[in-house]
Amino acid sequence: MKPLSVAAAESRPESWMDLAARHRVVAAALFLIVFPWLMPYEALAINILIYGLYAVGFNLLFGYLGLLSFGHAAFFGAGAYACGIVIAHFGGPWFLAIPVGVLVAAAIAVVMGFLAIRTRGIYFAMVTLALSQCVYYLFYQATDWTGGENGLRGVNLRAVELPGISLNILDPTIKYYFVLAFVVLALWVISRILASPFGAVIEAIREREARARACGYDVARTKLITFVISGALCGLAGALSAIHLSIVPIESLHYQMSGIAVMMALLGGMGTFFGPFIGAAAFLLIQDLTSLWTEHWQLIAGAVFIIFVLFFPKGIWGSLLEWVKR
């Protein structure tokens, strides 16, 4: 016979929040389908999609595993450059260039992760920052392939050829839904990972690493695998950015890009599924609106960031979820 509390919980009708949490990928996809119509223009919506995916990759490592990295620009930039080089230098198709970008970012993540997971805390953050700068200067010096300080140009993708149809990628609306297809696929992968036993191990390590190790889990291997998956997702975001912009600026590898990932994750709500997109939207909207009347928009963005860190540590999405539950 079941306890009364359990029976009452089972008989209680499922709320819309429970339903959305259980079908979080579908809920996120439905919102993102109508999202471009809520933005001032489509290019901003595309940027939010790409940077939101970038923040999702970072959030897997920081929000769910609890490792703060200052080196994720290496994966974003490497994915962008690898995808751009396939298109600009070899004339490769998009369906080859994007996977190459993801694989190159994942390969760099293997090397960086193997070296970084030996440390913890602030030392982990500093090691990832140092290794990311090594990647930055490696691409900076390879001028024949990357264009050096001028960046890689000529990443021109005019159409996406699919069986029986050709999509004009120069149309912002079509480009948005092209990017959205990859974003939804990435969200489905993340959701499957978090709902799996491996996802439970990730969160167990975040809560108490010593206990997870005592339970027999291979903490070092879990950290490395999570680091590589995180890097691959950021590489996918970089590859989509290269196609979107038709160029790959060297700034995509700069440490400031790593800082942007941290800001977006914290603004949206670290450790939440949809929070990175909210953080990306908040950051890019602040940049877009305030830069119209002042060149010092970073000051305003920094002030907003400080306010949320001090008074809303769970971020916009995390605080909203908590308020709705109450």
SULNORPE-V467051 format. One record per pair of residues at least 6 apart in sequence whose ideal C-beta (glycine too) atoms are under 6 Angstrom apart, sorted by the first residue. I is the first residue (numbers start at 1). J is the second residue. D is the distance in whole Angstrom. If there is no record, write none. Layout:
I J D
I J D
This chain:
20 27 4
24 273 5
25 187 5
25 188 5
25 191 5
28 187 6
28 274 5
29 184 5
32 180 6
35 45 6
36 42 5
36 45 4
36 176 5
39 45 4
42 172 4
42 173 6
42 176 6
43 172 6
44 288 6
45 176 6
46 176 5
46 179 6
46 244 6
47 284 6
48 280 5
48 281 5
48 284 6
49 179 5
49 183 5
50 237 5
50 240 5
50 241 5
51 280 4
52 276 5
52 277 4
52 280 4
53 183 5
53 186 6
53 237 4
54 76 6
54 234 5
54 237 4
54 261 6
55 261 6
55 264 4
55 265 5
55 276 3
55 279 6
55 280 5
56 276 5
57 230 5
57 233 3
57 234 4
58 72 5
58 261 4
58 265 6
59 265 5
59 270 6
59 276 5
60 230 5
61 67 5
61 69 6
61 230 4
62 68 6
62 265 6
62 270 6
63 270 4
63 271 4
64 202 5
64 203 6
64 271 6
65 202 5
65 206 6
65 226 5
66 206 4
67 124 6
68 125 5
69 128 4
70 125 5
70 128 5
70 129 4
70 258 5
71 128 3
71 129 5
71 131 6
71 132 3
71 258 6
72 234 5
72 258 5
72 261 5
73 132 6
73 253 5
73 257 4
73 258 4
74 108 6
74 132 4
74 135 4
75 105 4
75 109 6
75 231 4
75 234 4
75 235 5
76 234 5
76 237 6
76 238 4
76 252 6
76 257 6
77 252 4
77 253 3
78 104 5
78 105 5
78 108 5
79 101 4
79 105 4
79 235 3
79 238 3
79 239 5
80 238 4
80 241 5
80 242 4
80 248 5
80 252 5
81 139 6
81 146 6
81 248 5
82 100 5
82 101 4
82 104 4
83 97 4
83 98 6
83 101 3
83 239 4
83 242 5
84 152 5
84 155 4
84 242 4
84 248 4
85 145 6
86 92 4
86 97 4
86 100 5
87 97 5
87 155 5
88 154 4
88 155 5
94 157 6
98 239 5
101 235 5
101 239 3
102 232 5
102 235 5
102 236 5
105 231 5
105 232 6
105 235 2
106 228 5
106 231 6
106 232 4
109 227 6
109 228 5
109 231 3
110 228 6
112 131 5
113 224 5
113 227 4
113 228 6
116 124 6
116 127 5
116 128 5
117 220 6
117 223 4
117 224 6
119 127 5
136 253 4
139 146 5
139 253 6
146 152 5
149 250 6
151 247 6
151 248 6
151 249 4
151 250 5
152 248 4
153 247 5
155 242 5
155 246 5
156 246 6
157 169 5
157 243 5
158 170 6
159 166 5
159 168 6
159 169 6
160 167 4
160 169 5
167 174 5
168 174 6
169 175 5
179 240 5
186 233 6
193 199 5
201 217 5
201 222 5
202 226 6
204 212 4
205 212 5
205 219 6
209 219 6
212 219 6
213 219 5
242 248 5
263 283 6
263 305 6
264 276 6
264 279 4
264 280 5
264 283 5
265 276 6
265 279 6
267 279 4
267 282 5
267 308 6
267 315 6
268 275 3
268 276 5
268 278 4
268 279 3
268 315 5
268 316 6
268 317 5
269 275 3
269 314 5
269 315 3
269 317 4
269 318 3
272 317 5
272 318 5
274 317 6
275 315 5
275 317 4
275 318 6
278 316 5
278 317 4
286 301 5
287 297 6
290 297 4
290 300 5
291 297 4
312 319 5
